[in-house]
């Protein structure tokens, strides 16, 4: 009888631990939900602001890379003139017309592009909310080492957005719009196709620029080391050149190198980041061994 009572008490304790763990899980889930709700509200606010000022956003920002007076094309003309790179380096004409083929196409365009801009502007706040959710689970040293997560991740993302918008998008649009198989084919581009191209190139570049942050996290988890990255440098070089060739499909080697240079730089910075993480791990292990 005593043995059965003991087993019953153990079963109740185990059940209590399980319920406590479940409650802890749902509590964390509720906290995460609140962080995501606040992030969503920030994105909605930025989306509404973009929707309100849409005339300026559409004329100056969305359609900017399609005009020859865009900042990138003006700089190309100045550089070509200064270094005698020939008239072909200066973009004089972008050969395509923008059309709409759907009844609700222009309204959908305004909604989608406003949401896209809202996500871009709200992304730093989303990272901040993620950091606030993760921070309580970290130790003091981990908090110190990752204290700049929101700032660096936001800066890398925004730098990638600017690089994609001012470099990759206009160069790609110029090449694709002026590429012709035959003179009888006219380039009448739907606004959805144009917007998706600009959004993909711009947001894609912003995500690619997060490479050092991804390497930092993988190095913390022990899945990436600087030795592995150095030994894989030749493969990374090939992959980067392929990415540059696909993103900017142009036979101009200067354009491809212009696009690939920041990617090479990001890879080298990622090696340094991984090396610093590994060094801190070794220092922590030495301090732990000394304490024993």
C-alpha positions in Angstrom: 0.0 0.0 0.0 2.8 2.3 0.9 4.5 1.5 -2.4 1.4 2.3 -4.4 1.0 5.6 -2.5 4.6 6.5 -3.3 4.1 5.8 -7.0 0.9 7.9 -7.0 2.8 10.8 -5.4 5.5 10.5 -8.1 3.0 10.4 -10.8 1.3 13.5 -9.5 4.6 15.3 -9.3 5.5 14.4 -12.8 2.1 15.5 -14.0 2.6 18.8 -12.2 6.0 19.3 -13.9 4.4 18.6 -17.2 1.6 21.0 -16.6 4.1 23.6 -15.5 6.2 23.1 -18.6 3.1 23.4 -20.8 2.0 26.6 -19.0 5.5 28.0 -19.5 5.4 27.1 -23.2 2.0 28.8 -23.7 3.1 31.8 -21.7 6.1 32.2 -24.0 3.8 31.7 -27.0 1.5 34.5 -25.7 4.5 36.8 -25.2 5.7 36.1 -28.8 2.2 36.8 -30.0 2.2 40.2 -28.4 5.6 41.1 -30.0 4.3 40.0 -33.4 1.1 42.0 -32.9 3.1 45.2 -32.1 5.3 44.6 -35.1 2.3 44.1 -37.3 0.8 47.4 -36.0 4.0 49.2 -36.9 4.0 47.7 -40.4 0.3 48.7 -40.9 1.1 52.3 -39.8 4.0 52.6 -42.3 1.8 51.0 -45.0 -1.0 53.6 -44.3 1.6 56.5 -44.5 2.9 55.1 -47.8 -0.7 54.8 -49.1 -1.4 58.4 -48.2 1.7 59.8 -49.9 1.5 57.3 -52.9 1.7 60.0 -55.6 5.2 60.9 -54.6 6.2 57.3 -53.9 5.0 56.0 -57.3 6.5 58.8 -59.4 9.8 59.3 -57.6 10.6 55.9 -56.0 8.8 53.1 -57.8 9.2 54.5 -61.3 12.6 56.1 -60.6 14.8 53.3 -61.9 12.9 53.3 -65.2 13.8 56.9 -66.1 17.1 58.1 -67.7 17.3 61.0 -65.2 17.6 58.6 -62.3 20.6 59.2 -60.0 22.3 56.0 -61.1 22.1 56.8 -64.8 23.2 60.4 -64.2 26.3 59.1 -62.3 27.0 56.7 -65.1 27.0 59.5 -67.6 29.3 61.6 -65.5 31.7 58.7 -64.9 31.7 57.8 -68.6 32.4 61.4 -69.7 35.2 61.8 -67.1 37.0 58.6 -67.9 36.2 58.5 -71.7 34.3 55.2 -71.4 32.3 55.9 -74.6 28.7 56.9 -75.3 27.3 53.4 -74.6 28.1 53.7 -70.9 25.7 56.6 -70.6 22.1 55.5 -70.7 20.1 57.7 -73.1 16.9 55.6 -73.5 15.0 52.8 -71.7 12.9 51.1 -74.4 9.6 50.0 -72.8 6.1 51.2 -72.0 4.2 50.5 -68.8 0.7 49.2 -69.2 -2.1 47.8 -67.0 -4.2 44.8 -68.2 -6.5 44.3 -65.3 -9.5 46.2 -64.1 -8.4 46.4 -60.5 -4.7 46.4 -61.5 -3.9 50.0 -60.4 -5.7 49.7 -57.1 -3.9 46.4 -56.4 -0.6 48.1 -57.4 -1.1 50.8 -54.8 -2.0 48.3 -52.1 0.8 45.9 -52.8 3.5 48.5 -53.2 2.3 50.4 -50.1 2.5 47.1 -48.1 6.0 46.4 -49.5 7.2 49.8 -48.4 5.5 49.4 -45.0 7.4 46.1 -44.5 10.7 47.7 -45.5 10.3 50.6 -43.1 8.9 48.4 -40.3 11.6 45.7 -40.6 13.9 47.4 -38.0 11.1 47.5 -35.5 10.3 43.9 -36.2 13.9 43.0 -35.4 13.7 45.0 -32.2 10.6 43.1 -31.1 12.4 39.8 -31.9 15.4 40.9 -29.8 13.1 41.8 -26.9 11.5 38.4 -27.0 14.9 36.5 -27.1 16.8 38.8 -24.7 15.4 37.4 -21.4 16.5 33.8 -22.3 20.2 34.9 -22.8 22.9 35.0 -20.2 24.7 38.3 -19.4 27.7 37.6 -21.7 25.4 36.5 -24.5 23.4 39.7 -24.1 26.5 41.8 -24.3 27.9 39.9 -27.4 24.5 40.2 -29.2 23.5 43.7 -27.9 24.0 45.3 -31.3 21.8 42.7 -33.1 19.0 45.1 -34.0 21.3 47.9 -35.1 23.6 45.9 -37.2 20.9 43.7 -38.8 18.8 46.9 -39.6 21.8 48.7 -41.1 22.8 45.7 -43.2 19.2 45.3 -44.4 18.8 49.0 -45.3 22.2 49.1 -47.0 21.2 46.1 -49.1 17.9 47.7 -49.9 19.7 50.9 -51.1 22.3 48.9 -53.1 19.5 46.8 -54.7 17.5 49.9 -55.5 20.2 52.2 -56.8 22.6 49.7 -58.4 21.0 46.3 -59.2 17.5 47.4 -60.2 18.4 50.2 -62.7 21.1 48.2 -64.3 18.9 45.2 -64.7 16.0 47.3 -66.0 18.2 49.0 -68.5 19.6 45.7 -69.8 16.3 43.8 -70.0 14.3 46.8 -71.4 16.8 47.5 -74.2 17.4 43.8 -75.0 15.6 43.0 -78.3 15.3 39.8 -80.3 13.6 41.6 -83.2 12.6 45.1 -84.0 9.0 44.1 -84.7 8.6 43.1 -81.0 7.6 46.1 -78.8 8.2 46.0 -75.0 4.8 46.7 -73.4 5.5 45.7 -69.8 2.7 45.2 -67.3 2.9 47.2 -64.1 2.8 44.0 -62.1 5.8 42.6 -63.9 7.7 45.8 -63.4 6.9 46.1 -59.7 7.6 42.4 -59.0 11.0 42.8 -60.7 12.0 45.9 -58.7 10.7 44.4 -55.4 12.4 41.1 -55.9 15.8 42.7 -56.7 15.6 45.2 -53.9 14.3 43.0 -51.1 16.4 40.1 -52.3 19.5 42.2 -52.0 18.5 43.4 -48.6 18.1 39.8 -47.4 21.5 38.8 -49.0 23.2 41.6 -47.0 22.1 39.9 -43.8 24.8 37.2 -44.5 27.1 38.4 -41.6 24.1 38.1 -39.1 23.3 34.6 -40.4 26.9 33.5 -40.1 27.0 35.0 -36.5 24.0 32.9 -35.5 25.4 29.7 -37.2 28.8 30.3 -35.6 27.1 30.6 -32.2 25.4 27.3 -32.8 28.7 25.7 -33.8 27.5 25.0 -37.4 30.0 27.4 -39.0 33.7 28.1 -38.4 36.1 30.5 -40.0 38.3 27.6 -41.1 35.4 26.1 -43.1 34.6 29.5 -44.7 38.2 30.0 -45.7 38.5 26.6 -47.2 35.2 27.2 -49.1 36.3 30.6 -50.4 36.8 29.3 -54.0 33.3 27.8 -54.1 31.9 31.0 -52.6 33.6 33.0 -55.3 31.9 30.9 -58.1 28.5 31.2 -56.4 28.8 35.0 -55.9 29.8 35.4 -59.6 26.8 33.3 -60.7 24.5 35.3 -58.4 25.9 38.5 -59.9 25.4 37.2 -63.4 21.8 36.2 -62.8 20.8 39.3 -60.9 22.3 41.6 -63.5 22.0 39.7 -66.7 24.4 41.8 -68.7 27.6 41.0 -70.7 29.3 44.0 -69.3 32.1 42.7 -66.9 32.3 46.0 -65.1 28.6 45.8 -64.1 29.0 42.3 -62.9 32.0 43.1 -60.8 30.2 46.2 -59.4 27.4 43.9 -58.2 29.7 41.1 -57.0 32.2 43.3 -55.0 29.8 44.0 -52.0 29.0 40.2 -51.9 32.8 39.4 -51.7 33.1 42.0 -49.0 30.2 40.6 -47.1 31.7 37.1 -47.3 35.1 38.3 -45.9 33.3 40.3 -43.1 31.4 37.1 -42.3 34.7 35.2 -41.9 35.9 37.9 -39.4 32.6 37.6 -37.5 32.8 33.8 -37.3 36.4 34.2 -36.2 35.5 36.5 -33.3 32.7 34.2 -32.2 35.1 31.2 -32.2 37.7 33.3 -30.3 35.1 34.2 -27.6 34.1 30.5 -27.3 37.7 29.5 -26.7 38.1 32.2 -24.1 35.0 31.1 -22.3 36.2 27.5 -22.3 39.5 28.5 -20.8 37.8 30.5 -18.1 35.6 27.6 -17.3 38.6 25.2 -17.1 40.4 27.6 -14.8 37.4 27.7 -12.5 37.4 24.0 -12.1 
